[in-house]
Amino acid sequence: MCSPDPEDMVVMPTHDIPAYDECNDPYGPEGHLSLDIDCFSAFMNRPDNRMMSKPVIVRGIPWRILAICRSQQGGRHTISSRVSRNNYNFGFFLQCNNDELLQKRGIWRCYGQATLEVLNTKGASIQKKIHHSFHNGEVDWGFSNYDQYDTLMNPKDGYVVNDTIKLRCRFTADVPSGAGYLWDSKRHTGCIGLRNQGATCYMNSILQSFYFTTGFRRAVYKMEVGTEPSESNIVLAMQRVFYELQMSSEAVETNSLTRAFGWDKLDAFNQHDVQEFCRVLLDNLETKMKGSSEEKSIPNLFRGNMKSYIKCLDVDYESSRTESFYDNKYDAGDHGLQRAEKGVKFVELPPVLHVQLMRFQYCGVEQKINERFSFPEKMNLAECCELGPLLTEEDCVYSLHAVLVHSGEFHGGHYVTFINVNLHESAVDPTATAKWCKFDDDVVSRTTTDDAIVSNFGGEKAMNTSAYMLVYVRDNAIEQVLAPIPDTQIPQSVSRTFELERMTRNREKKKMEEEQLCMTVALVTPDIVATNHTYDLVEQTIITEVIPHETVWKHMMTAELYLFVNDKLFQKSDLPKVDMFDNDDHAMELRHRVIRQIKSKKFNFRLWRMSDAGDMRLDSILSSEFEVLVSLYRSHLCEILGLPTDTELKYYIEHSPMTVEYIDETNKNTLGRLVEDQDGSILIVEKAATSTPINNAKVKMSELYLRVEFEFHQAFHNKKVEEEPIEPFLLKFSLDQPLTDAAKEVAARHDVDHRRILFWTRMSGNRQEACFDDYSIHQCRQLMTRQIHDPRIMKVYRVQYIIMPFDVEEVSKTRMQCRLYWQLPNGHVEEATLFPPKEGTNIQQALHARIEEIPVDELEITPGDFFCPVVHFEREPTKLFGVSFVIKIRNGELMTEVRDRLRRKLPDVTDAEFAKYKFALLSRDKLCRNIEFNVGEKVNLTDMANQTTGVPQVYIGLDHKAPSQHSNEAAIRILN
């Protein structure tokens, strides 16, 4: 049972709700249910007695009232409760989608809210509110004990009259979701949505508003496309979106529009301010309209004029120019300083008025303001206007056309739009009513006026959901701004362009659907296998680039595939041709008749499927013929090789590129026993007469396996501007060769000593690191990026090398590697790697250090000076980033001087950015205190010192946003 809020328990007067009406929209947002229970006293004297109302279809699913007589849980009552004369509780529930047929649809979910009501003939009825997310595991929600039985049955209270109780339920529901529900927006509302590319709901919301502002849509249709390429043509993309919204029956993609904006895929996942996007888009389109017949379209629709004024209260003086003022007093010329009021008045109002509610606050703390703000469906702005020839009282009356709503917080959330799509009809025909629709990306649904307006006022109970932008249309401009655009009034140039696109898209869609039923195969013939000398039966590049591919039907029977190959490679059959995509009865019967006529045994070839999992014969599984002794194949193999049939042969089985096995007892072993079940095997034969222990097929295959090609790329330590790498080059080495051989070959390309060549080698796992060891004790296999070489996967290995200024071995013997971070005067940091000799230095192990040119004011250190480290962090002292540095601090100097010195250390930071920095004293990743840099405050090193050593142990932290961080609030840019 749900627990309603205290305000939901208030007894309110009401009138009877209309009974079930079959004419109600079955896909609408709300419904009314009624259930009259006669003989209520008898109903409440039988445990688990149930009664349901007739169903009402809302959102395409049935809803009912469910009344239950339930046994009381336990016999104890609170002091304030009355002991009921009846032992059962009255349960009152709203039930959703409980039909067995609908339950079979699988997982579904639908959010609904309702008022459960018991009517009273004498006064106020009882009303209780519920809200719940119904799903296939929980189809009803309400109250197990709606009210006391004695209260309901008391004749004085008027709830049960003539032993009849009247139950009513008024409810609303969202669009259901789940695999079993396919919502057809076009069918249910006459409108379609826009697909979300990731976080483009803000764009979809304003685009829908623009689309239903038909005056704007008409202007976009009439815009000149120009000569820009279609990929970057914003006008063409806008026309495409509007045309598809008008003509299509499915949700419209906006990818072409965002591509025209110059956005990449990442931009589609950045949410922006809908007001900012609205402004940027209108500015862009207005610029493109200049010099055309539509130049005034956007200003005529959206632009108004206002006057800022300052008016003296005690004298007759007013200025309508923007002037500065001080302490609510204004310098009014000869009148001296006078008390004045400052304000703004509209002098001209636009036909379409966008009202920004400015829910996002950027002052100091980024936050969303979700306070309650009510707005009217009808608005008169006469009190805010300066009436005159340009603005009459009739020009001040507006009707609400759209409400853009944001749900969520400052840094993320979701936008939807509510639009009264019937505003034009209701203005023309007084009997027409408002028709509000909710546009939630690709889902469009009917909604109530209250859901569109009142529910979006915001406030504490609004769950961070509130109106963000309002669109009002001036009443005397509705006919001009919202007049429908029949399909016949779309410019022919526009409709012709996009109908051709639609035809092309439909052809491609049909092709893709057919391709889903098809697949391509490459027919590898024996002659292709015979010319192949790689480790597979055929080189993969030959399959993908040389051999022609044929398209076959996925559901083709093996016999049909044999017939297809025979027709392609050998002799065409006289059997009738069957269209695989024709599914009528005649075509299916013809196909089955052709299959019965195919005689697979008459084909003089066999088909095998080649795959990574092994090769498999298509017409049958490997049969007993593979259990033949190896020696019995000799005459057949000799015939294939062109040798006399009595030539003695040696046999080998290649299980994998690195494993070749000699078959010793050919009279005892069968091929079926030697061949691997999964990957298959390759039979290798050679003439026995020419085979020797050091020159045979197994040795030859091992040499081929170990012979590997490497691609060498030159790199640099501490690259100089004039240094350029030579072009990458290929060399072949045996994996068993000493690494010195590779160094000599590479050194010859540069005419340097091979001992100066430094390779990156595989040290552990597949990780590559610079190798400073003696290369004579390493093999070329260390250059591989894999632990095990498989020539079928890796054809070439990439190797990185550097020409060192000394012998590489010195690094492991007499030198030490040091990585230094060099801070340039402009604040940038470059990385340098040095190899100083161990002798004569105190460096005995690998060193990472930071170096910088010492500023002039830090060259001399006097007593009382201290070098204090400075680090960058964001919010938490543990979240460090960037490169730290040091700053000289003198005991007793002004803290403002320290701040100025810090400013000079950050030349790339603008004054505006530096003003946002916060400063703190940190110690061991913990905050000691904030630094305010108050005027007159001085440095006290004693406060910064460690209590035991007396040495300063703190450092300064700069708290600001990491520059590399990608912000969701990045400005919107339309690049084309």
N, C-alpha and C positions, 0 to 999 in steps of 0.2 A: 504494500500500500504506500502511495506517495504521501509526503508530508507537506501540505500546502502552507504558504506564507500566512501570517495572521490576517493580512488584508484580504486574502482570498476567502476567509471565513465570514466576511461581512454579509448579512442578509440584505438582499436588495430587491426592490419591487420589479416585477417584470410582467410582460404579457405572454400569452400562450405563443409557442413557436409553431410555424406552419408545419403541417405533416409532410411526410415523404412525397416528393414531387418528381415524377419520372421525367419531366421536362428539364430538370436541372442539368447543368453541364457535368457530365461524368468525369471530366478531367479538370474541373475547376478547383479552386483553393479551399472552399468551405462547404459545409453541409449542416443540415439540421435533422436530428433524429427525435423520434417520439415513441414512447411505450406506455400504454395504459394497462395496469395490472388490475384486473377485476378479481374479486374475492381475495383481497390482499391478506386478510387474516389467515385464510387457509393456506395461501402461498408461504406465509411465514411460520407455519407449523410443521413443515416437512423439511428435514435437513437436506442440504445440497439441491434444493429445488432451484431450477434455472428457467429463465425466460429471456428471449431475445427479441429485439425489434426487427422490423423489416430493414433490409440493408439499404444504405444510400451509397452510391458510387461517387467517390471523390478521389481525384488523381488516378483514376482508372482502377481503383481497388475498393472492395466493399468494407463498409464500417457499420457497426451495430451498437446498440445499447445492450449490455448484459447485466441482468439483475440476478442475484444469487441469495438464497437463504442459507446462512452458514452457522454452524455450531459455535457458541461462545468459547473462547480460549480461556480455560480456568474459571473459577467461581468467585474470585476476589474482586472487589470494587474499591475505588478510591472513596475518600470521605465525601467528596463533593459530588460524586456520581449517584444517580438514582438507580435503585435495583429494579431491573426490568421484570415485568411479569412474564415475558417471553424468554425462552432460553436460547434464542437464535439472533444473529446479527443480520442486518440488511446490507448486502454488498451491491454497490453501484459502480459499474465499470464501462469504459469505452473499449470496444473490441475492433481490431483491424485485421483484415486479410486472413480470416480463419477458414475459408473454403478449402476443402481437401484438394481441389484442382489447383488452386493458387499456391497451396503449401508445397506442391511438387515442383514449383519453379526453382527451389533451392534457396540460397541465402539472399535475403532482401532486408531493407531497412527503410523506415519512413518516420520522420519526426512530425509529431502532431501536438496540438494544445487544444484544450476544450474546457467548457464550463458545464459541469454536471448539475442539473437543477431538478428540484421537486417543487411542483407548482402548488400554490396556496390559493384557495378560493376566497379567503377572507382578508388576506393581506400580503405581506412580503413572502416571497418564496425563499427556499434555501438554495444557495449557489456555492459550489466549490470548484476551484480551478485545478487543472492538472496539465502537465506538459511531460512528454515522454518520447523517447526514440524507440518506436515499435520495431520489432524484428521477428524473424521466423521462430525464435526461441522464446519470445515474450510478446504475445499477440494482444493482451489486454492490460489495461492500467486504470486504476481508480481507487475506491475505498472499500476495504473489507467490512467496515462498520461505518456506513455513511452517516447515520444518526440513530439516536435512541428509538427503539421500537415504540415505547410509551409516548414519546413526543409525536411521532408520525401518526399514531392511532388516536390521539386525543381529539375528540370532536371539536373542542373549542379552538384548536390550533388551525384546523381547516386543511390539513394536508391529505387526509384520507376521507373522502366523501362517498357515502353509500358503498363503503368497503372497496373503493377504487382509488388507486394512487396514480398520479400522472407524472411520468419522468420525461425530461427533455434534455437534449444535449446539443449545444452549438459548438462546432469545432472547425479548426483549420488544419491543413496538412501541407507539408512540403512535397516536392517531387520525390517519389521513391527512388532508391538506388539499389543496385544489385544486378547480378548476371542475368536474372530472369526478367528484368524490366528494361525494355527499350523505349525510352521516351521520345515520341515524335513531336518535336516542337512545332513544326509547320502545321501538322494536322490538328494539334490541340489548341494552338493560339493564332495561327496564321502568320507567325513570325519565326525567324531562325536566328541562331546565335553565331558567335565567333569562337573559333578554337583558341585555347590558351597554349602559347608556345613554351611556357615554363612559369613566368611571372608577369604576363602581359595582360592581366585582368584590368589594370588601370587603363590601358589603351583600349581594350574592348569596350569598357564602360562608356568612354567619351565618344568612341566611334558610333556606338548605337544611338547615342543622343544626337550626334550630327546627322546620322542617316534619317532619323524620324523628323528632323528639322528639314522638311522637304525643300524649303527655299535654298538651303545650303547644298542639299543633294543635287538640286537642279543646276546650281552654279558650278558644282564640280563636274557634272556631266557635260557642261558647255565649255569647260576649260580646254585650251589648246594643248595637245600632248607634246608638241615640239619635236625636236630631233634627238633628244637624249636617248641613249640605249635603254631598252626595256628594263634591264636589270636595275638601273638607277633612276628610273623615271617615276617620280613620286605622284605626278598627276595621273599617269596611267594606272599605277597601283591603287590609288584612291578610287578611281573610276571602277576598277575591277572589283574591289571590296563592296562598293555600293551596288553595282550591277548584280553581283552574286547574291547579296542580301535580298535583292528584289526578285530575282528570277530563280534562285536555287531552292531546293527542298531539303537540303542538308546543311549542317553547320559549315561556315566559310573559313578557309585558311587565311591567315594574315602574313604568311611567310614572305610573299612577294612585296608586301608593303614595308616590312622591317628591312628586307634586303635593299629596297629603294632608299630607305633612310640611311643606308651605309652601316647598319648594325650587323654584328656577328652573332654567333649562337650564344656567347656568354652574355651579350646585352639583353637577350630575351629572358634571362634568369635574374635580371636586376629590376626590382620593383621601384617605380618612381612615383612622384607626386602627380596625381591626375590633373591638377590645376596647372602645374608647370608644363606638362605635356600638351595640354589644351592650348596654352599660350604659344609654345614653340611651333606647334603644327599650324595654327592659324597665321602666325607671322610668316612661315615658310610659304604657305599657299597664297597669302596676300601678295608677297613679293613676286611669285610666279604669275599672278594675274595682272600685274602692272603692264600697261600698254595694250591690254586686250579689252574686249567688250565686257568682260566680267570684272573689270578693275575695281568697281565700287561695291561688288556683291558682299564681301565680308564686312566692310565698314557699315554698309546699309543694314546689315542684319544684327551685328553685335556691338557697334560702337555708339556710345552716348557722350554727352558733355556735362561736366559739372563745374561749379564755380566755388572756389574757396574764398571766403569773405572774412573780414574782421570789422565788427561794427561797434562803435562806441555806445555805451549805455546811457551816458548823461548828456551827450551833445549829439547833434545831427551830423554824424560823420561816418562814412563807411568806405572801406577799400576792398576791392575785389581782387586785388593782386596779392600774391603770396609774399608776405612780409614777416620779418622776424619779430618776436614778442618776448617780453621778460616779466615773469611773475604776474601773469594775467593782466598786464598793463601794456598798452600799445601807444607808441609815439605818434600822435595824430597831428603833426605839423604845428600850426599856430595855436591849436587847442592845448598843447602841452601833453603831459602824460595823463591818460584817461583810462578808467576801467573799461574793459572791452570784452566782447565774446567773439570766439572764432568758430567758424563752422563751414559746412559744405552743403550746397544745394544743387540738385539736378536742374539743368536748363534744357536738356534734350535727352530723352530716354530711347534706347534701342528697341527694335521689335523683339529681339531675343535677349533676355537679361540673365547672365551667369552670375550667381551669387556664391562667392567662396566663403565658407564658414571658418576657414583658417583653423582647422583642428590640430595642426601640427605646430609645436612651439620650438623654436631654435635658440631661445635666450638662455645661455648658460648650460641648462640641462635639456637634452633632446627628449621631448615627451609628447604624447598625444593628449589633447584636452577632450574629454568625453562628457563634459557637463551637459545637462539638459538644455536644449535650445529648441523651442517650438516655432514652427513656421506654418503659414496659412496655405490653404489650397487656392484661395482668392486673395489678392493683395492690391491695396490702393496706396500709391506712393505720393499722393497729392501733398501731404504735409511736408514731405522732404523735397519738394520741387519749387522752382520759381516759375509760376505759370505765366504764359505770354504767347506770342504768335507761334513760337516754335514748340510750345508744350501746353496743350489744353488738358482739362481735367480728365477727358476721355483717354488721353494718352498715358494716364498714370495707373490704369487698371490692368492687372496681370493675372493670368491663370497659371497654376503650376503644371509644368509639362513633364519634367523628369527630376528624379532624386538619385544622385550618385552617393552610394553608401560604402563606408569603409569599416571593416571588422578587423580588430587586431590592435597591435601596438605600433609605436613609432617606426621601428625598424622592420616591420613585416606585417602582413595581413592579407586581406582579400577585398577586392572591389566588386560590387554588383550595381546594377542600375534598375530603377523602377521607372517605367515610362507609361504615361497615359496615352495609349495609341489611338484612342477615340476622341481626343480633345477637339479635333477639327469637326467631326460629325456632331458632337454635343454642342458645339458653337453654332453650327448651321441648323441643326434640328433640336429644338428644346426638349423633345421626348427622349432623345438619346442620352445614355448614361456613360459615366466614365468607365473605361476599360483599362485597368492598370495591369501591366505585365512586368514580371521580374526577369531581367536578363543576367543570367549567371554563366558567363562564358558561352559554352555551346548549348546550354539548357535554357529554354524559355518557357515560362509557365504563367498562367493567370494568377493574380493575387488580389487581395482585397484593398480597398482604399486605406483602411487603417494600417494594414501591413506596410503599405507603401509610404505612408506619411507619419502617423502617430508613433508607430513602432521604431521610427528612426530619429526621434527627438534626442536620443541619448539619455544619459543619467546613470545613477548608480546601478540600476537593475538591467541596464541595456547590454551587459556583457561585452563592453568595449565595441559595441556596434552603434554607429550614428551616421547621420547624413553629413556628407563632406562638401558637396557642391549641389546647388539647386539650379534648375533651368526653368525660368518663367517666360511665357510668351504674352505679349501685349494683346489684350482682347480685340482691339480694332485692327490688329495685324495678323490674326490667326488665319484668315482666309488667304492672305498673301504668303505667310510663312509655312503653313502646314497643309496647304492644298495638296491632295494626292497627285502622284505622277503616274498616270496609266502607262502600261508597257509601250503603247503606241507613241507616247511622247518622249521616249528616250531617244536621243539623237542617233540617227542611223549609223554614224561612224562608230559610236560606242557599242551599240548592239551587234554590229557586224564583226567588230574586233573580238568581242568576248564570246559570241556564238561560234566563231571559228575556233577559238581556244577551247570551248566546251566540246565541240566535235572531236578535236584532237585528243582532248582529255578522255572522252568516252572511248575512242579507239584504243588509246593506251591502256585504259582500264580493262577493256575486253581482252586485249592482248595479254595483260598481266593475269587475268583470270584464266585464260587458256594456258599460259605458262605455268600456272600453279598445277595444272594437270599434266604438264609435260616435263621432260628433262632432256638434256643433251648427252650424247654418248660419242666417244671417239672410237673409231673402228681401227684397232691395231692389228695389222696383218703380219703374216710370217716374214715377209721380206723386210719389214721395218724392224722386227726383232733381230733378224740376221745381221743387219748393219749396225746394231747398237753395241757399244763396248763399255757401257757403264755398269754400275752394280745392280741396277734394276733391269727388268726385261726390256724396258724402254725408258729413255730419258724423259723426265717430266716436262722439260721445255719443248720436246718434240710433240708431246701430247697436247700442250696448250697452244703452241704457236705454229706447228707445221701440219699436223693431221687435221683434216676437216672434221667438223663436228656435225652430227645429225640429230635432229629433234625427234624424239619418240614419245609416245603416250605412256604415262607412269603406270597405268593399269593394263598395259599390254600383256597378253599371255606369252609364255615362252615360245610357243609355236608361231605366234604372230611376229615375234622378234626375229626368229629364224627366217621367216618369209621376207621380212623387211631387209635383212642383211643380204639375203640371196638376190633380191631385186636390185640392191645398190651395187653389189660387188660382182655378181655373176650374171645370171640370166633372169630376166623378168618373167614372173609367173602370169598365167592366163586367168588366175582367180580374180573375181570382182574386187574392186577397191572399196574400202569401207571408211566412211568419215567417222573418226573416233569421237568427235564432239557432238554427233547427232545421236540423241538419246530416245528418239521415238521407237515405237514397237517394231516398225518395219526395218529400221537400221539395226536394231539389236538382233532381230531374227537373221538378217543377212550376215551379220558378224559371226554369230554362232555357227551358221552353215559353212562359212569360209574356214573357220577353225577346224571343223570336223573334216574338211577336205585336205588339210595340210598333212603331208606325210613327212614327219621330221627325219625319219631314217633315210630318206632319199637325198638329203643334203650331204654334200661331200666336204663339210667343214664342221667344226665344233666351236661353240661360243663359251668363253670364260670371262667371268667378271673380275677385273683387276682392282684391288683396293688395298689400303694400308693394313687391313686385317688379313690379307692373303687373297689368293686367286681361287675362285670357285666356279666350277662348271655349271652352266645354267640349266642344262637338260637333265642332269642327275648328279647325285653326290658321288665323290670318288668311289669307284667300284673296285671289285676284286682284281681287276686287271693290273692294279698297282702292286699286287702281291707276287708279281713275276720276278724271278731271280735276275739280278743285275747282269750276269754274264749272258743271259739269253737275248739282251738288247744289242750285243756286239755287232752282228751283221747289219742290223738296221742303222746303227750309228755310223758304221764305216761307209755305208751307202750314202748317208747324208753328207759325210765329210769328203766324199770322193776318194776313199781309200779301198784297197782290195778287201773283200769281205772277211778274209782270214787274218787281217792285221791284228796283232796283239795290242790291247789297249790297257791303259791304267785309268782308274776311276776315282773321282773325288766328289764329295758333297760339300757345297758351300751353304752353310746354315745361316751365315750373316757375313757382311763384308770382312769382319775380322776373324771369322772362324771357318776354316776349311779343313775338312776331315778326309783322310785317305781311306778308300774302301779296300780292305785287304782281301777278305774272303768273298769274292764275287759269286761263288757257287753256293754260298750259304745265306747271303744277305739279299733281301728284296727291297725294291724302291719304297714300297709302302711302309717298311719298318724304319728306313733311314730318313724319310722326308719329315720335316717338322709339320705338325698339324696346323699351327697358327699362321706362321709367316711363309710357309712353303720353303723349298730349297732349290738350288740350282745344281744340275749334274754337270761336272767338268770331266772331259776325257782328253787323253794325250797318247801319242804313240809310245809304247813301252820301250822301243828300241832306242829312242833319243832321250829318254828320261834318265837323269842322274841325280844323286843326292843333293847336289848344289844347283842343279838346273832342271827344275820340274815345274809343273803347273802350280803346286802349292807355294813354292818359293816366288814364282812370278806373281801370283795373286797377292802375296804378302807385300811385295815391292809396290804393286799398284795401290794397295791400301795405304801404305805409309807415305806415298808420294803426294804431298799436299801443296796447294797454291796459297800464297800469302800476299796480301795487299798492304804495302808499307806506306804510312802517312807520317810526314815530318811535323814535329811540334817543337816548341821552344820553352826554355826556362827564361823568364824575364825578357820577353820578346822586345826587341828594339823596333823602332818605326821603320827602318830601312830593311829589316829582315823579312823575307818572303819565303814560304816553303816551296820546294819543288813539287811537281805534279806527282801524285801517288803512282807507284809502279808495282808490277806483279813479279814475284819470284817463286820458284818451286823448290822445296826441300823435302828430304825424307824426315819423318818425325824422329828418327833415331840419330840424325846428324847432330854434331855438337853445335851449340848456339853460336860458337865462334865462327862457324862457316857462314851463318846468316849475317853476322856483324861484318865480316870481310866483304861480302857481296854488297851490302848497303854502303859501307865505307867507300867502296870503289866508285859508287855513283857520285860521291861528293869529293873524291880524291883526298881523303883524310885517313888518319890512323884508325884501324878498326877498334882499337882499345878505347876510343873516345865515343863509340856508339852505345847509347843507353836505350834498352828495350823496356817496354811495359810487358810483363809476363804474368801468367796465372800463378798466383801465390797460394791461395787457399780457396776451395770451391771454384767459382767462376769469376772471382774478383781479380781485376788487373791492377798491378802496382809496378812502380819502377824497380828494376832489378839491378842492384849494385854488386852482385856476387861475381865470382870468377866464371866467365861464360864457358870455359872449357869443361866444367863439371856439370853443365846443364845441356839438355837436348832441345831441339827445335819444337818438340811437343809442348814445351812451356809457353810457346807463343799462341797456342790454341785458347779459345775462350770457353771451351768445354772440356770436361774431364775425359770423356770418351769420344773419339772421333768417329763420326758416321758420315761417309762421303755422300750418302743419299740425301742428307739434310744440309750439311755444310759443304759447299763447294769451295768457298774462299774464306780465309780468316783475315780480319783486319788487325794490323799491328801498328802501334804508335812508337816512334823513336825520336831521340834527341841527340844532337851532336854536342857533346860536352867539351869544355875548354881544357880538360885534363882527362887522364885515364879513369875510367869508371870505377875500377877496383880501389882507387884511392879513397873513395867515399866510405867504404867499409873498413879501411885500414888506417888512414892518416887524416881523414877529413870528417866533418860533422855537418849534417844537413840542418839548416835553420830557415824557418819560414817567417818572413817579416811582413808586417802590415804598415805600409808607408802612408802617413797622412799628409796630403798636400796642403799648401797654404789656403786653397779654396775650400777645404773641408772634405774633399773627396779622398777615398782610400784606394790605394793600389797594393797588390800583393807581389812580393818578391821572394824568391828562394835562393839562398846563398849556401856555399859549401866552404866555410873557412877551415884552415888546418887546425887540428887539435893542439899541436905543439905551439906554445906561446900564447894560448888563450885559456880562459877558465871554463870554456864550454866542453863538457864531457858527455852530454847526451842531447838528443833532438830538442830543438828550442823553437817555440812560437813566441814572437815578440812584436811589439809595435814601436815604430820609430817615427819621428817627426822632426822637422827643422825647429830648433829652439827659438821662440820669439825673443826679440831684443830685450824686452822687460823681464825675461826670465833667465838671462845669461848669468846674472849675479845673484847669489843666494846669501842673504844676511841673516843674522840671528832674529828669530821671530817669524821667518818665512817658512811656509809649509806647502808642499805640492799635494794638492787634494785631487783624488780621482773623481771623474764625472762620468756618469752612466746615463743611458736612455732607458726609460721603462714606460709601460702603459698601464695605468691604474694600480696594478699590483707590483710591488718591488721585485717580485720573482719573475715578472714578465719583461726581461731585458731584451733589447734589440739594438742594432746599430753598432758602431765602434766607439768605445770609451776613449777618454782623453784625460789629461791632467791640467790643472790650473793652479797658478801660484796664489797663495793667500797669505797676507801679512797680519799678524796679530795686532788688533786695534784699528785696522782700516775700516772704512765705512762699507756696510754691506751693499750699498748701491754701487760702489766701485767694483765689487765682485760681480754684481749683475752685469755691469757694462763690459767687464772683461769676458764674461761668458758669452755675451752677445757678439763680441769680436771673434770668438772662437767658432762661431757658426755663420760664416758669410753667406752660405746658400739659403739660409732661412730668412724669409721676408719678415718685415716688422710686424705685419698683421699676424703671421703664424707665431712669432716669438711672443707676442702679447698673450697668446692662449696657453703658453707653457706654464706649468706649475712646478715649484721647486721644493725639494725635501732633503733632509739629512737622513741617510740610510746607514745601517750597520748590519752586516751579515744577512742581507736580503730582508731586513725588517725596517719599518718606518720609525725613526726616532722622533722627528718633529717636522712640521712644515716650515718653510722659509718664506717670510713675507717681504723682506727687503724694505722694512720701514725706514722712513727718513730719520737719520741720526743714529740708527742702530749700527753697532760696531762688531767686528769679528772678535770672538773670545775663544781662543784655542783651548783654554782650560775646559770649557764646556764640551768640547769635541774630543777630549783626551780619554784614553782608557784609564780606569780608576787605579789599575795596578802598575802599568808601565809608564803612564804619563804621556804616552805617544798618541797622537790623534789616530783614532781607529774608525772614523766615519768617512763617508764619501757623499758627494752631492748627486742627487737624482733629478733628472729632467723628465717630468711626467707629461707626455704628449702622445698623440696618435702615431703609430708606426707608419712611415710613409709608404711601405710596400703593401699595406693592407688595402684590399679592394672594398670600397665603401658602397653600400646600397644607395647612398644618397648622392652619388655622382650625378653631375648635371646632365640633363637630357641633351643630346646633340643629334640634329638631323643634318647629315653631311652633304646631301645632294640638293 
